[in-house]
Amino acid sequence: MHTVKRTILVTGASSGIGRAIARQLLQLGHHVLGVSRDVSKFTKSLSNFSPIQLDLSALDQLPKQLKQLQSDFPNIDAVVFSAGIGQFGGLEEFSYPQIEQLLTINFTSSAFITRALLPALKRKAHSDLIFIGSEAALKGSRKGALYCASKFAVRGFTQALREECAKSNVRVCLINPGMVKTPFFDDLGFEPGDDESQFILPEDVAEAVCYVLSSRPKIVIDEINLSPLNRVVKFKKKLI
């Protein structure tokens, strides 16, 4: 399939799913703007890669930073929202700042970025907004009230945004992966099973993103749900 070279902003590009997406887009010859809170994590200098340092939790700073980003890179014609954090537990176990941080990084910052870039994207001949959601956006689960809420918000946002953009050349897609084998689970009490049929690889999600970006411009791929062949959750032993 013919791939048109694009200028693509990728959030969360320094690790996990975002890193895999950025790497695959670079291999296809796209110009990637990789967003991270700490750009020192990008250890190699690549001709088609531009590191962008943004703290997505600092909402008060984002509008000014995004205005500068647009000025520096007016050719942006696609955004992949893959930044996110995971925290699980009963609602009463969360502090108020933790609630704010989870919702800010997983949803509100993406809404800010979309708000800033959308007018220019609507003027493009062809543009894409791709959101990395979660299977947690499909069904609520115990110990996941806030995480699920953040992902349900992303799903509702993309559905409504797709309707708002229907008369423009902006395509909106949501990709909902199940458990992906990444450092996301390093600080959590559970992780996917060890067999390769029990987890998704970051590269699987990256392939889905590339499929959406390279699809015929006059079609919209609304939503993709990715699941491992076998759903297995492994709980970690608590260290005393």
N, C-alpha and C positions, 0 to 999 in steps of 0.2 A: 504493500500500500504506500502510495506516495506521501511523503511527509513534508509539509511546508515548514521551513525554519522559523521559529518563533522566539520572542523575548518573554521568558516565563519567570514569574516571581514564585518562589517556593518557601513557605514558612516551615520552621522546624527542620531546616535543611542540614543541621549539624549532626543528627543522629537518627537511628531507627528508620521509620518509613520515609521521612522527609529526605534523609541522606540517600536512600536507595532510589527515590524518585529523581533527585537532582543528578545522581550519577548516570541514570539511564537516559535522561534528557540530554545530558552533555554528550553521551555516546552517539546520540542521534543528530548531533550538530546544532542543537538549540543554544541560545544564550540564556544562561540560568542566573537569576539573582537569588542568592541563597540567604535567607533570613535566619539569624540566630541571635540569642541574647549575648553570646560570647563568640566573636568571629575568630578568636585565636584557635578555636577548634578546627578551623579550616587550615590545615598545615601545608597544603600544596597550592601553588599559584598556577591557575589555568587560564588560558586566553579567553575562553567563552564563559568564565565563571566570575561573577562579581559578588563578594561577600557584603551583606547588609546587616549592620548591627542594630537591632531593635529589641527593646524590652516590652513584650506584649502585655505585661502586667501593669505597665505605666501608661494607663489610658490617657491621662492628661497631656502627655507628651506626643502621643501618636499623630494627631491631626497635623501639627507642624512638621513632624518628621516625614509623614506620608506626602505632604505637599512638596517637600524637597526631593523625595524619591521620584515623584512624577516629573519634576523638573530635570533631574539627572538622567532619567531613563524614560523618555516619552514614548518609546516603542513598545512598552509593556502591552502585550495583547492576550495574556493568560495568567491566571493565578491559581496555584494549588495550595490549599490550606491544610497543612499536615501537622502543625504544631498542636501539642496537647499534653495534658498531664492526667495521671490517674490517682485517685485517692478513694478508698472504700471504707465503709463502716456505717454504723447506725448514725442517724442524723445528729443525735445529741452528743456524739463523739467529736463533732467538728466544732472548731472555734469559728467565730464570725469572720475573722480575716481569712481562714481557710475556705470558707464558703465563697467569699468574694473572689479569691484567687482562682479557684477551680472554674467558676463560671466565667470569669474574665478571660482566662487563657483559652478555655475550650470553646467559648462562644463569642463573648462581647468583642474581643479584639478582632475576630474575623468580620464581624459586622462593621466595625470601624474601618477596616481596610477596604471592605467592599464599598462602603459609603464614599470613601475618598477616591477610589479608582473607577467607580462605575460610570460617571459621566464621560470620561475619556474612552473607556472601553466601548460604550455605546456608539461612539463615533468611528470605531474601527470597522473595517469590512468584515472582520471575523474575529471573535474573541471568546474566551472560555473562562468560567469560574468553576473550579473543581474542588469540592469539599470532601475531606476524609472524615467520615463519620465513624460509626461503630455499630456492631450488632446490638449494643446497648441502647441504640435509638429505636429499636424495633419492639422491645419488651422490657418493662421494668423488672428489676431483680433485687432481692434482699441484699442489704449492705451497699446498695448502689443508687440510693435515691438521688444524690446530688450529681454523681457522674452520669447517670441515665438522664437526669434533667438537662444537663449541659448538651448531651448528644441529641435528645429529643428537640431541644431548641434549634440546633443546627439543622435537623431534618425539616422542621416546620419552616425555618427561615429559607431554606433552599426551595421548598415547594412554592412558597409565596413569591420568592424572588423570580423563580422561573416564569410565573404568570406575569409579573411586572415587566420582565424582559422579553416577553413573547413577540413583540412587534419590532424588536431590535435584532442585531446580529450577535447578541451575547447569549451563549449557551450556558446553562447551569446544570451541573451534574453532582450527584452525591454518591460516594463509594463507601459502603459499610462493611468493613472487614470484621471477621471474628478475631480470635486471639492470634496475634502476630508475634513471632519469636523475635523480640527486641529487648533492649535494656528497660523498656517500659515496666517490666515486671520485677526489676532488680530490688526495688524497695517495697514490693507488695507481698502479701502473705500467700499468694497463689500464683500459678503459672500454667501454661499449657503442658500437656503430656509430652513425653520424650520422643515418641515415635513420630516420624515425619508425616504421618497421616493425621496427626493430632494438633497441628499448628499451621499457620500461614507464614510464608516468608515475606519479608519486606519487598523483595523483588516481585512477588506475585501482585502486590498492590501497585507497584511501579508499572508493571505491564498493563494493568487495567487503566491507569492514568494515560499511558502512551496510546492505548487503543482509543480512548475518548478523544484525545487531542488530534489523532490522525484520521478520525472518522470524517465522512463527507460533511462539509460545513452546513449543509441544509437539513441535517437531521439532528435531533437532540437525544442523547442517551440520558434519561432521567435519573435512574438509580441502579446501582450495581451492588448486590450483596455477595460477599465472598466468605465462604466457610471452609474450615478443614473437613476432610472426609469423615473423620470421627471426632466428636466433641468430647474432650477429656480435660478436666481441670485437676491439676495436682496441687495439693496444699503443702506448704513448706513447714518443716518442723521448727518450732519456736526454740530459740537458744536461751537457756537460763543462765 
